[in-house]
Amino acid sequence: MLIQFCPNGKGGGAGPVNYLTDREVLAYDENRALIRDEAGKPQTITRNPLPEVLRGDPQRMTKCIHLSSFA
């Protein structure tokens, strides 16, 4: 996992860690518009290939982000 402090980042660590490790993600078309069903609910797709953590622990990374004194 590459780690970077962003000037506009706020909130907990679960969001960024889940973004990198989730199997299911929101579906977008070729114009980067969110794909929705007939009821307007956003659709998801399964990533291919699936994300794989090669080293480290996503739960520990989330805790480290929460404990960081940076905004």
N, CA, C and O atoms as a Tripos MOL2 file, in Angstrom:
@<TRIPOS>MOLECULE
protein
  284   283    71     0     0
PROTEIN
NO_CHARGES

@<TRIPOS>ATOM
      1 N           0.8530   -1.1720    0.0000 N.3       1 MET1
      2 CA          0.0000    0.0000    0.0000 C.3       1 MET1
      3 C           0.8940    1.2280    0.0000 C.2       1 MET1
      4 O           1.8340    1.3260    0.7890 O.2       1 MET1
      5 N           0.6000    2.1440   -0.8720 N.am      2 LEU2
      6 CA          1.3100    3.4100   -0.8950 C.3       2 LEU2
      7 C           0.6020    4.3720    0.0370 C.2       2 LEU2
      8 O          -0.6270    4.4420    0.0460 O.2       2 LEU2
      9 N           1.3620    5.1080    0.8150 N.am      3 ILE3
     10 CA          0.7820    6.0230    1.7960 C.3       3 ILE3
     11 C           1.1880    7.4420    1.4390 C.2       3 ILE3
     12 O           2.3540    7.7180    1.1590 O.2       3 ILE3
     13 N           0.2120    8.3350    1.4540 N.am      4 GLN4
     14 CA          0.4700    9.7420    1.1640 C.3       4 GLN4
     15 C          -0.4710   10.5810    2.0070 C.2       4 GLN4
     16 O          -1.6340   10.2190    2.1850 O.2       4 GLN4
     17 N           0.0190   11.7010    2.5280 N.am      5 PHE5
     18 CA         -0.8290   12.6390    3.2520 C.3       5 PHE5
     19 C          -1.3530   13.6640    2.2500 C.2       5 PHE5
     20 O          -0.5690   14.3580    1.6020 O.2       5 PHE5
     21 N          -2.6560   13.7580    2.1230 N.am      6 CYS6
     22 CA         -3.2870   14.6840    1.1800 C.3       6 CYS6
     23 C          -3.8080   15.8950    1.9360 C.2       6 CYS6
     24 O          -4.3400   15.7460    3.0350 O.2       6 CYS6
     25 N          -3.6680   17.0910    1.3740 N.am      7 PRO7
     26 CA         -4.0980   18.2940    2.0770 C.3       7 PRO7
     27 C          -5.6130   18.3930    2.2470 C.2       7 PRO7
     28 O          -6.0830   19.1030    3.1360 O.2       7 PRO7
     29 N          -6.3820   17.6990    1.4160 N.am      8 ASN8
     30 CA         -7.8360   17.8080    1.5120 C.3       8 ASN8
     31 C          -8.4690   16.6110    2.2070 C.2       8 ASN8
     32 O          -9.6960   16.5400    2.2810 O.2       8 ASN8
     33 N          -7.6950   15.6810    2.7130 N.am      9 GLY9
     34 CA         -8.2360   14.4930    3.3610 C.3       9 GLY9
     35 C          -8.7740   14.7840    4.7420 C.2       9 GLY9
     36 O          -8.1160   15.4450    5.5460 O.2       9 GLY9
     37 N          -9.9540   14.2990    5.0160 N.am     10 LYS10
     38 CA        -10.5690   14.4550    6.3280 C.3      10 LYS10
     39 C         -11.3400   13.1880    6.6130 C.2      10 LYS10
     40 O         -11.7800   12.5040    5.6880 O.2      10 LYS10
     41 N         -11.5060   12.8690    7.8800 N.am     11 GLY11
     42 CA        -12.3100   11.7090    8.2300 C.3      11 GLY11
     43 C         -11.4640   10.5210    8.6390 C.2      11 GLY11
     44 O         -10.2550   10.6310    8.8370 O.2      11 GLY11
     45 N         -12.1180    9.3980    8.7580 N.am     12 GLY12
     46 CA        -11.4750    8.1950    9.2540 C.3      12 GLY12
     47 C         -10.6740    7.4590    8.2040 C.2      12 GLY12
     48 O         -10.6080    7.8590    7.0410 O.2      12 GLY12
     49 N         -10.0710    6.3770    8.6450 N.am     13 GLY13
     50 CA         -9.2240    5.5940    7.7660 C.3      13 GLY13
     51 C          -9.9450    4.5010    7.0140 C.2      13 GLY13
     52 O          -9.4020    3.9510    6.0560 O.2      13 GLY13
     53 N         -11.1580    4.1740    7.4260 N.am     14 ALA14
     54 CA        -11.8740    3.0690    6.7860 C.3      14 ALA14
     55 C         -12.1700    3.3710    5.3190 C.2      14 ALA14
     56 O         -12.0890    2.4700    4.4830 O.2      14 ALA14
     57 N         -12.5070    4.6010    4.9920 N.am     15 GLY15
     58 CA        -12.8370    4.9550    3.6120 C.3      15 GLY15
     59 C         -11.7190    4.6720    2.6330 C.2      15 GLY15
     60 O         -11.9300    3.9480    1.6600 O.2      15 GLY15
     61 N         -10.5200    5.2270    2.8620 N.am     16 PRO16
     62 CA         -9.4290    4.9780    1.9210 C.3      16 PRO16
     63 C          -8.9890    3.5170    1.8890 C.2      16 PRO16
     64 O          -8.6870    2.9860    0.8200 O.2      16 PRO16
     65 N          -8.9520    2.8730    3.0330 N.am     17 VAL17
     66 CA         -8.5260    1.4700    3.0700 C.3      17 VAL17
     67 C          -9.5540    0.5950    2.3470 C.2      17 VAL17
     68 O          -9.1800   -0.2850    1.5720 O.2      17 VAL17
     69 N         -10.8310    0.8290    2.5940 N.am     18 ASN18
     70 CA        -11.8670    0.0530    1.9090 C.3      18 ASN18
     71 C         -11.8460    0.3120    0.4120 C.2      18 ASN18
     72 O         -12.0730   -0.6090   -0.3730 O.2      18 ASN18
     73 N         -11.5810    1.5400    0.0010 N.am     19 TYR19
     74 CA        -11.4940    1.8740   -1.4140 C.3      19 TYR19
     75 C         -10.4530    1.0010   -2.1170 C.2      19 TYR19
     76 O         -10.6530    0.5750   -3.2540 O.2      19 TYR19
     77 N          -9.3490    0.7430   -1.4320 N.am     20 LEU20
     78 CA         -8.2710   -0.0390   -2.0290 C.3      20 LEU20
     79 C          -8.4970   -1.5460   -1.9430 C.2      20 LEU20
     80 O          -7.9460   -2.2900   -2.7540 O.2      20 LEU20
     81 N          -9.2900   -2.0130   -0.9840 N.am     21 THR21
     82 CA         -9.4000   -3.4550   -0.7560 C.3      21 THR21
     83 C         -10.7660   -4.0640   -1.0520 C.2      21 THR21
     84 O         -10.8920   -5.2890   -1.0550 O.2      21 THR21
     85 N         -11.8000   -3.2490   -1.3030 N.am     22 ASP22
     86 CA        -13.1460   -3.7860   -1.5440 C.3      22 ASP22
     87 C         -13.1950   -4.6340   -2.8060 C.2      22 ASP22
     88 O         -12.5640   -4.3210   -3.8160 O.2      22 ASP22
     89 N         -13.9650   -5.7180   -2.7210 N.am     23 ARG23
     90 CA        -14.1900   -6.5830   -3.8810 C.3      23 ARG23
     91 C         -15.2620   -5.9910   -4.7950 C.2      23 ARG23
     92 O         -15.1660   -6.0860   -6.0180 O.2      23 ARG23
     93 N         -16.2770   -5.3820   -4.1930 N.am     24 GLU24
     94 CA        -17.3830   -4.7790   -4.9380 C.3      24 GLU24
     95 C         -17.2150   -3.2590   -4.9320 C.2      24 GLU24
     96 O         -16.9800   -2.6550   -3.8850 O.2      24 GLU24
     97 N         -17.3380   -2.6550   -6.1030 N.am     25 VAL25
     98 CA        -17.2150   -1.2060   -6.2260 C.3      25 VAL25
     99 C         -18.3580   -0.6720   -7.0800 C.2      25 VAL25
    100 O         -19.0160   -1.4310   -7.7920 O.2      25 VAL25
    101 N         -18.5910    0.6330   -7.0080 N.am     26 LEU26
    102 CA        -19.6230    1.2510   -7.8300 C.3      26 LEU26
    103 C         -19.2760    1.1030   -9.3100 C.2      26 LEU26
    104 O         -18.1080    1.1640   -9.6940 O.2      26 LEU26
    105 N         -20.3080    0.9060  -10.1380 N.am     27 ALA27
    106 CA        -20.1180    0.7250  -11.5800 C.3      27 ALA27
    107 C         -20.2410    2.0670  -12.2900 C.2      27 ALA27
    108 O         -21.1600    2.8430  -12.0270 O.2      27 ALA27
    109 N         -19.3070    2.3250  -13.1900 N.am     28 TYR28
    110 CA        -19.2970    3.5430  -13.9920 C.3      28 TYR28
    111 C         -19.2460    3.1640  -15.4650 C.2      28 TYR28
    112 O         -18.6970    2.1240  -15.8270 O.2      28 TYR28
    113 N         -19.8250    4.0190  -16.3180 N.am     29 ASP29
    114 CA        -19.7370    3.7740  -17.7530 C.3      29 ASP29
    115 C         -18.4460    4.3770  -18.3020 C.2      29 ASP29
    116 O         -17.6140    4.8760  -17.5450 O.2      29 ASP29
    117 N         -18.2850    4.3270  -19.6240 N.am     30 GLU30
    118 CA        -17.0460    4.7980  -20.2470 C.3      30 GLU30
    119 C         -16.8400    6.3070  -20.1000 C.2      30 GLU30
    120 O         -15.7270    6.7980  -20.2880 O.2      30 GLU30
    121 N         -17.9060    7.0480  -19.7650 N.am     31 ASN31
    122 CA        -17.7970    8.4910  -19.5290 C.3      31 ASN31
    123 C         -17.6660    8.8310  -18.0490 C.2      31 ASN31
    124 O         -17.7890    9.9970  -17.6720 O.2      31 ASN31
    125 N         -17.4210    7.8370  -17.2110 N.am     32 ARG32
    126 CA        -17.2720    7.9640  -15.7590 C.3      32 ARG32
    127 C         -18.5530    8.4470  -15.0900 C.2      32 ARG32
    128 O         -18.5040    9.1110  -14.0550 O.2      32 ARG32
    129 N         -19.7100    8.1100  -15.6860 N.am     33 ALA33
    130 CA        -21.0070    8.4190  -15.0800 C.3      33 ALA33
    131 C         -21.4670    7.1730  -14.3150 C.2      33 ALA33
    132 O         -21.3420    6.0520  -14.8070 O.2      33 ALA33
    133 N         -21.9900    7.3790  -13.1290 N.am     34 LEU34
    134 CA        -22.4570    6.2830  -12.2860 C.3      34 LEU34
    135 C         -23.6110    5.5550  -12.9620 C.2      34 LEU34
    136 O         -24.5490    6.1890  -13.4470 O.2      34 LEU34
    137 N         -23.5450    4.2270  -12.9970 N.am     35 ILE35
    138 CA        -24.6050    3.4160  -13.5870 C.3      35 ILE35
    139 C         -25.6320    3.1200  -12.5070 C.2      35 ILE35
    140 O         -25.2910    2.6680  -11.4140 O.2      35 ILE35
    141 N         -26.9010    3.3810  -12.8290 N.am     36 ARG36
    142 CA        -28.0020    3.1710  -11.8820 C.3      36 ARG36
    143 C         -29.0360    2.2410  -12.5000 C.2      36 ARG36
    144 O         -29.1580    2.1540  -13.7220 O.2      36 ARG36
    145 N         -29.7850    1.5400  -11.6340 N.am     37 ASP37
    146 CA        -30.8700    0.6920  -12.1230 C.3      37 ASP37
    147 C         -32.1220    1.5280  -12.3620 C.2      37 ASP37
    148 O         -32.0880    2.7510  -12.2320 O.2      37 ASP37
    149 N         -33.2290    0.8690  -12.7110 N.am     38 GLU38
    150 CA        -34.4700    1.5740  -13.0270 C.3      38 GLU38
    151 C         -35.0000    2.3860  -11.8510 C.2      38 GLU38
    152 O         -35.6590    3.4070  -12.0460 O.2      38 GLU38
    153 N         -34.7150    1.9320  -10.6300 N.am     39 ALA39
    154 CA        -35.1830    2.6270   -9.4300 C.3      39 ALA39
    155 C         -34.2310    3.7560   -9.0050 C.2      39 ALA39
    156 O         -34.5070    4.4730   -8.0430 O.2      39 ALA39
    157 N         -33.1190    3.9090   -9.7190 N.am     40 GLY40
    158 CA        -32.1640    4.9630   -9.3880 C.3      40 GLY40
    159 C         -31.0780    4.5300   -8.4190 C.2      40 GLY40
    160 O         -30.2510    5.3460   -8.0130 O.2      40 GLY40
    161 N         -31.0690    3.2610   -8.0430 N.am     41 LYS41
    162 CA        -30.0710    2.7490   -7.1020 C.3      41 LYS41
    163 C         -28.7380    2.5120   -7.8370 C.2      41 LYS41
    164 O         -28.7320    1.8990   -8.9050 O.2      41 LYS41
    165 N         -27.6180    2.9860   -7.2860 N.am     42 PRO42
    166 CA        -26.3180    2.7600   -7.9300 C.3      42 PRO42
    167 C         -25.9960    1.2690   -8.0340 C.2      42 PRO42
    168 O         -26.2530    0.5000   -7.1080 O.2      42 PRO42
    169 N         -25.4320    0.8780   -9.1690 N.am     43 GLN43
    170 CA        -25.0500   -0.5110   -9.4000 C.3      43 GLN43
    171 C         -23.5980   -0.7370   -8.9730 C.2      43 GLN43
    172 O         -22.7900    0.1930   -8.9600 O.2      43 GLN43
    173 N         -23.2840   -1.9730   -8.6280 N.am     44 THR44
    174 CA        -21.9190   -2.3370   -8.2770 C.3      44 THR44
    175 C         -21.4250   -3.4340   -9.2030 C.2      44 THR44
    176 O         -22.2100   -4.1500   -9.8250 O.2      44 THR44
    177 N         -20.1090   -3.5470   -9.2780 N.am     45 ILE45
    178 CA        -19.4750   -4.6170  -10.0360 C.3      45 ILE45
    179 C         -18.4020   -5.2530   -9.1530 C.2      45 ILE45
    180 O         -17.9300   -4.6470   -8.1910 O.2      45 ILE45
    181 N         -18.0320   -6.4610   -9.4930 N.am     46 THR46
    182 CA        -16.9210   -7.1310   -8.8140 C.3      46 THR46
    183 C         -15.6480   -6.7930   -9.5700 C.2      46 THR46
    184 O         -15.5850   -6.9390  -10.7910 O.2      46 THR46
    185 N         -14.6380   -6.3440   -8.8470 N.am     47 ARG47
    186 CA        -13.3660   -5.9900   -9.4830 C.3      47 ARG47
    187 C         -12.7400   -7.2230  -10.1260 C.2      47 ARG47
    188 O         -12.8490   -8.3420   -9.6230 O.2      47 ARG47
    189 N         -12.0850   -6.9770  -11.2500 N.am     48 ASN48
    190 CA        -11.3670   -8.0440  -11.9250 C.3      48 ASN48
    191 C         -10.0770   -7.4530  -12.4820 C.2      48 ASN48
    192 O         -10.1220   -6.6620  -13.4250 O.2      48 ASN48
    193 N          -8.9470   -7.8150  -11.9260 N.am     49 PRO49
    194 CA         -8.7220   -8.8090  -10.8900 C.3      49 PRO49
    195 C          -9.0870   -8.2690   -9.5120 C.2      49 PRO49
    196 O          -9.1590   -7.0600   -9.2940 O.2      49 PRO49
    197 N          -9.3120   -9.1930   -8.5960 N.am     50 LEU50
    198 CA         -9.6260   -8.8090   -7.2210 C.3      50 LEU50
    199 C          -8.4010   -8.2050   -6.5510 C.2      50 LEU50
    200 O          -7.2760   -8.6170   -6.8330 O.2      50 LEU50
    201 N          -8.6070   -7.2210   -5.6560 N.am     51 PRO51
    202 CA         -7.4640   -6.6680   -4.9290 C.3      51 PRO51
    203 C          -6.8440   -7.7190   -4.0200 C.2      51 PRO51
    204 O          -7.5350   -8.5780   -3.4720 O.2      51 PRO51
    205 N          -5.5540   -7.6360   -3.8760 N.am     52 GLU52
    206 CA         -4.8270   -8.5900   -3.0380 C.3      52 GLU52
    207 C          -3.8290   -7.8170   -2.1810 C.2      52 GLU52
    208 O          -3.0020   -7.0690   -2.7020 O.2      52 GLU52
    209 N          -3.9100   -7.9970   -0.8860 N.am     53 VAL53
    210 CA         -2.9630   -7.3630    0.0280 C.3      53 VAL53
    211 C          -1.6990   -8.2170    0.0270 C.2      53 VAL53
    212 O          -1.7230   -9.3720    0.4520 O.2      53 VAL53
    213 N          -0.6070   -7.6480   -0.4470 N.am     54 LEU54
    214 CA          0.6430   -8.3900   -0.5290 C.3      54 LEU54
    215 C           1.4290   -8.3520    0.7700 C.2      54 LEU54
    216 O           2.1360   -9.2990    1.1160 O.2      54 LEU54
    217 N           1.2930   -7.2510    1.4750 N.am     55 ARG55
    218 CA          2.0130   -7.1170    2.7380 C.3      55 ARG55
    219 C           1.2720   -6.1110    3.5930 C.2      55 ARG55
    220 O           0.7090   -5.1510    3.0660 O.2      55 ARG55
    221 N           1.2590   -6.3090    4.8940 N.am     56 GLY56
    222 CA          0.5980   -5.3840    5.7980 C.3      56 GLY56
    223 C          -0.7870   -5.8660    6.1880 C.2      56 GLY56
    224 O          -1.2330   -6.9370    5.7770 O.2      56 GLY56
    225 N          -1.4460   -5.0590    6.9820 N.am     57 ASP57
    226 CA         -2.7490   -5.4150    7.5300 C.3      57 ASP57
    227 C          -3.6920   -4.2210    7.3710 C.2      57 ASP57
    228 O          -3.4750   -3.1780    7.9870 O.2      57 ASP57
    229 N          -4.7410   -4.3660    6.5460 N.am     58 PRO58
    230 CA         -5.6560   -3.2440    6.3390 C.3      58 PRO58
    231 C          -6.2900   -2.7230    7.6270 C.2      58 PRO58
    232 O          -6.4800   -1.5150    7.7710 O.2      58 PRO58
    233 N          -6.6180   -3.6070    8.5600 N.am     59 GLN59
    234 CA         -7.2140   -3.1570    9.8300 C.3      59 GLN59
    235 C          -6.2150   -2.3360   10.6380 C.2      59 GLN59
    236 O          -6.5900   -1.3420   11.2600 O.2      59 GLN59
    237 N          -4.9810   -2.7330   10.6340 N.am     60 ARG60
    238 CA         -3.9500   -1.9700   11.3460 C.3      60 ARG60
    239 C          -3.7310   -0.6140   10.6810 C.2      60 ARG60
    240 O          -3.5250    0.3880   11.3650 O.2      60 ARG60
    241 N          -3.7750   -0.5800    9.3520 N.am     61 MET61
    242 CA         -3.6210    0.6920    8.6430 C.3      61 MET61
    243 C          -4.7580    1.6320    8.9980 C.2      61 MET61
    244 O          -4.5300    2.8220    9.2140 O.2      61 MET61
    245 N          -5.9780    1.1180    9.0630 N.am     62 THR62
    246 CA         -7.1310    1.9390    9.4550 C.3      62 THR62
    247 C          -6.9190    2.5210   10.8460 C.2      62 THR62
    248 O          -7.1830    3.7030   11.0690 O.2      62 THR62
    249 N          -6.4450    1.7030   11.7830 N.am     63 LYS63
    250 CA         -6.1910    2.1810   13.1480 C.3      63 LYS63
    251 C          -5.1050    3.2450   13.1670 C.2      63 LYS63
    252 O          -5.2140    4.2210   13.9080 O.2      63 LYS63
    253 N          -4.0510    3.0720   12.3580 N.am     64 CYS64
    254 CA         -2.9770    4.0610   12.2980 C.3      64 CYS64
    255 C          -3.4890    5.4030   11.7790 C.2      64 CYS64
    256 O          -3.0990    6.4600   12.2760 O.2      64 CYS64
    257 N          -4.3620    5.3520   10.7810 N.am     65 ILE65
    258 CA         -4.9370    6.5940   10.2580 C.3      65 ILE65
    259 C          -5.7670    7.2810   11.3230 C.2      65 ILE65
    260 O          -5.6980    8.5010   11.4730 O.2      65 ILE65
    261 N          -6.5540    6.5110   12.0680 N.am     66 HIS66
    262 CA         -7.3850    7.0840   13.1320 C.3      66 HIS66
    263 C          -6.5220    7.7180   14.2240 C.2      66 HIS66
    264 O          -6.9100    8.7310   14.8060 O.2      66 HIS66
    265 N          -5.3700    7.1370   14.5030 N.am     67 LEU67
    266 CA         -4.5110    7.6410   15.5720 C.3      67 LEU67
    267 C          -3.6230    8.8060   15.1330 C.2      67 LEU67
    268 O          -3.0040    9.4650   15.9680 O.2      67 LEU67
    269 N          -3.5610    9.0580   13.8320 N.am     68 SER68
    270 CA         -2.6940   10.1230   13.3230 C.3      68 SER68
    271 C          -3.1900   11.4870   13.8190 C.2      68 SER68
    272 O          -4.3930   11.7350   13.9010 O.2      68 SER68
    273 N          -2.2400   12.3550   14.1420 N.am     69 SER69
    274 CA         -2.5860   13.7010   14.5930 C.3      69 SER69
    275 C          -2.8180   14.6530   13.4180 C.2      69 SER69
    276 O          -3.2400   15.7920   13.6170 O.2      69 SER69
    277 N          -2.5450   14.1950   12.2040 N.am     70 PHE70
    278 CA         -2.7700   15.0440   11.0190 C.3      70 PHE70
    279 C          -4.2530   15.1520   10.7380 C.2      70 PHE70
    280 O          -5.0050   14.2070   10.9790 O.2      70 PHE70
    281 N          -4.6790   16.2950   10.2320 N.am     71 ALA71
    282 CA         -6.0980   16.5250    9.9110 C.3      71 ALA71
    283 C          -6.4840   15.7170    8.6920 C.2      71 ALA71
    284 O          -7.6340   15.7680    8.2560 O.2      71 ALA71
@<TRIPOS>BOND
     1     1     2 1
     2     2     3 1
     3     3     4 2
     4     3     5 am
     5     5     6 1
     6     6     7 1
     7     7     8 2
     8     7     9 am
     9     9    10 1
    10    10    11 1
    11    11    12 2
    12    11    13 am
    13    13    14 1
    14    14    15 1
    15    15    16 2
    16    15    17 am
    17    17    18 1
    18    18    19 1
    19    19    20 2
    20    19    21 am
    21    21    22 1
    22    22    23 1
    23    23    24 2
    24    23    25 am
    25    25    26 1
    26    26    27 1
    27    27    28 2
    28    27    29 am
    29    29    30 1
    30    30    31 1
    31    31    32 2
    32    31    33 am
    33    33    34 1
    34    34    35 1
    35    35    36 2
    36    35    37 am
    37    37    38 1
    38    38    39 1
    39    39    40 2
    40    39    41 am
    41    41    42 1
    42    42    43 1
    43    43    44 2
    44    43    45 am
    45    45    46 1
    46    46    47 1
    47    47    48 2
    48    47    49 am
    49    49    50 1
    50    50    51 1
    51    51    52 2
    52    51    53 am
    53    53    54 1
    54    54    55 1
    55    55    56 2
    56    55    57 am
    57    57    58 1
    58    58    59 1
    59    59    60 2
    60    59    61 am
    61    61    62 1
    62    62    63 1
    63    63    64 2
    64    63    65 am
    65    65    66 1
    66    66    67 1
    67    67    68 2
    68    67    69 am
    69    69    70 1
    70    70    71 1
    71    71    72 2
    72    71    73 am
    73    73    74 1
    74    74    75 1
    75    75    76 2
    76    75    77 am
    77    77    78 1
    78    78    79 1
    79    79    80 2
    80    79    81 am
    81    81    82 1
    82    82    83 1
    83    83    84 2
    84    83    85 am
    85    85    86 1
    86    86    87 1
    87    87    88 2
    88    87    89 am
    89    89    90 1
    90    90    91 1
    91    91    92 2
    92    91    93 am
    93    93    94 1
    94    94    95 1
    95    95    96 2
    96    95    97 am
    97    97    98 1
    98    98    99 1
    99    99   100 2
   100    99   101 am
   101   101   102 1
   102   102   103 1
   103   103   104 2
   104   103   105 am
   105   105   106 1
   106   106   107 1
   107   107   108 2
   108   107   109 am
   109   109   110 1
   110   110   111 1
   111   111   112 2
   112   111   113 am
   113   113   114 1
   114   114   115 1
   115   115   116 2
   116   115   117 am
   117   117   118 1
   118   118   119 1
   119   119   120 2
   120   119   121 am
   121   121   122 1
   122   122   123 1
   123   123   124 2
   124   123   125 am
   125   125   126 1
   126   126   127 1
   127   127   128 2
   128   127   129 am
   129   129   130 1
   130   130   131 1
   131   131   132 2
   132   131   133 am
   133   133   134 1
   134   134   135 1
   135   135   136 2
   136   135   137 am
   137   137   138 1
   138   138   139 1
   139   139   140 2
   140   139   141 am
   141   141   142 1
   142   142   143 1
   143   143   144 2
   144   143   145 am
   145   145   146 1
   146   146   147 1
   147   147   148 2
   148   147   149 am
   149   149   150 1
   150   150   151 1
   151   151   152 2
   152   151   153 am
   153   153   154 1
   154   154   155 1
   155   155   156 2
   156   155   157 am
   157   157   158 1
   158   158   159 1
   159   159   160 2
   160   159   161 am
   161   161   162 1
   162   162   163 1
   163   163   164 2
   164   163   165 am
   165   165   166 1
   166   166   167 1
   167   167   168 2
   168   167   169 am
   169   169   170 1
   170   170   171 1
   171   171   172 2
   172   171   173 am
   173   173   174 1
   174   174   175 1
   175   175   176 2
   176   175   177 am
   177   177   178 1
   178   178   179 1
   179   179   180 2
   180   179   181 am
   181   181   182 1
   182   182   183 1
   183   183   184 2
   184   183   185 am
   185   185   186 1
   186   186   187 1
   187   187   188 2
   188   187   189 am
   189   189   190 1
   190   190   191 1
   191   191   192 2
   192   191   193 am
   193   193   194 1
   194   194   195 1
   195   195   196 2
   196   195   197 am
   197   197   198 1
   198   198   199 1
   199   199   200 2
   200   199   201 am
   201   201   202 1
   202   202   203 1
   203   203   204 2
   204   203   205 am
   205   205   206 1
   206   206   207 1
   207   207   208 2
   208   207   209 am
   209   209   210 1
   210   210   211 1
   211   211   212 2
   212   211   213 am
   213   213   214 1
   214   214   215 1
   215   215   216 2
   216   215   217 am
   217   217   218 1
   218   218   219 1
   219   219   220 2
   220   219   221 am
   221   221   222 1
   222   222   223 1
   223   223   224 2
   224   223   225 am
   225   225   226 1
   226   226   227 1
   227   227   228 2
   228   227   229 am
   229   229   230 1
   230   230   231 1
   231   231   232 2
   232   231   233 am
   233   233   234 1
   234   234   235 1
   235   235   236 2
   236   235   237 am
   237   237   238 1
   238   238   239 1
   239   239   240 2
   240   239   241 am
   241   241   242 1
   242   242   243 1
   243   243   244 2
   244   243   245 am
   245   245   246 1
   246   246   247 1
   247   247   248 2
   248   247   249 am
   249   249   250 1
   250   250   251 1
   251   251   252 2
   252   251   253 am
   253   253   254 1
   254   254   255 1
   255   255   256 2
   256   255   257 am
   257   257   258 1
   258   258   259 1
   259   259   260 2
   260   259   261 am
   261   261   262 1
   262   262   263 1
   263   263   264 2
   264   263   265 am
   265   265   266 1
   266   266   267 1
   267   267   268 2
   268   267   269 am
   269   269   270 1
   270   270   271 1
   271   271   272 2
   272   271   273 am
   273   273   274 1
   274   274   275 1
   275   275   276 2
   276   275   277 am
   277   277   278 1
   278   278   279 1
   279   279   280 2
   280   279   281 am
   281   281   282 1
   282   282   283 1
   283   283   284 2
@<TRIPOS>SUBSTRUCTURE
     1 MET1         2 RESIDUE 1 A MET
     2 LEU2         6 RESIDUE 1 A LEU
     3 ILE3        10 RESIDUE 1 A ILE
     4 GLN4        14 RESIDUE 1 A GLN
     5 PHE5        18 RESIDUE 1 A PHE
     6 CYS6        22 RESIDUE 1 A CYS
     7 PRO7        26 RESIDUE 1 A PRO
     8 ASN8        30 RESIDUE 1 A ASN
     9 GLY9        34 RESIDUE 1 A GLY
    10 LYS10       38 RESIDUE 1 A LYS
    11 GLY11       42 RESIDUE 1 A GLY
    12 GLY12       46 RESIDUE 1 A GLY
    13 GLY13       50 RESIDUE 1 A GLY
    14 ALA14       54 RESIDUE 1 A ALA
    15 GLY15       58 RESIDUE 1 A GLY
    16 PRO16       62 RESIDUE 1 A PRO
    17 VAL17       66 RESIDUE 1 A VAL
    18 ASN18       70 RESIDUE 1 A ASN
    19 TYR19       74 RESIDUE 1 A TYR
    20 LEU20       78 RESIDUE 1 A LEU
    21 THR21       82 RESIDUE 1 A THR
    22 ASP22       86 RESIDUE 1 A ASP
    23 ARG23       90 RESIDUE 1 A ARG
    24 GLU24       94 RESIDUE 1 A GLU
    25 VAL25       98 RESIDUE 1 A VAL
    26 LEU26      102 RESIDUE 1 A LEU
    27 ALA27      106 RESIDUE 1 A ALA
    28 TYR28      110 RESIDUE 1 A TYR
    29 ASP29      114 RESIDUE 1 A ASP
    30 GLU30      118 RESIDUE 1 A GLU
    31 ASN31      122 RESIDUE 1 A ASN
    32 ARG32      126 RESIDUE 1 A ARG
    33 ALA33      130 RESIDUE 1 A ALA
    34 LEU34      134 RESIDUE 1 A LEU
    35 ILE35      138 RESIDUE 1 A ILE
    36 ARG36      142 RESIDUE 1 A ARG
    37 ASP37      146 RESIDUE 1 A ASP
    38 GLU38      150 RESIDUE 1 A GLU
    39 ALA39      154 RESIDUE 1 A ALA
    40 GLY40      158 RESIDUE 1 A GLY
    41 LYS41      162 RESIDUE 1 A LYS
    42 PRO42      166 RESIDUE 1 A PRO
    43 GLN43      170 RESIDUE 1 A GLN
    44 THR44      174 RESIDUE 1 A THR
    45 ILE45      178 RESIDUE 1 A ILE
    46 THR46      182 RESIDUE 1 A THR
    47 ARG47      186 RESIDUE 1 A ARG
    48 ASN48      190 RESIDUE 1 A ASN
    49 PRO49      194 RESIDUE 1 A PRO
    50 LEU50      198 RESIDUE 1 A LEU
    51 PRO51      202 RESIDUE 1 A PRO
    52 GLU52      206 RESIDUE 1 A GLU
    53 VAL53      210 RESIDUE 1 A VAL
    54 LEU54      214 RESIDUE 1 A LEU
    55 ARG55      218 RESIDUE 1 A ARG
    56 GLY56      222 RESIDUE 1 A GLY
    57 ASP57      226 RESIDUE 1 A ASP
    58 PRO58      230 RESIDUE 1 A PRO
    59 GLN59      234 RESIDUE 1 A GLN
    60 ARG60      238 RESIDUE 1 A ARG
    61 MET61      242 RESIDUE 1 A MET
    62 THR62      246 RESIDUE 1 A THR
    63 LYS63      250 RESIDUE 1 A LYS
    64 CYS64      254 RESIDUE 1 A CYS
    65 ILE65      258 RESIDUE 1 A ILE
    66 HIS66      262 RESIDUE 1 A HIS
    67 LEU67      266 RESIDUE 1 A LEU
    68 SER68      270 RESIDUE 1 A SER
    69 SER69      274 RESIDUE 1 A SER
    70 PHE70      278 RESIDUE 1 A PHE
    71 ALA71      282 RESIDUE 1 A ALA
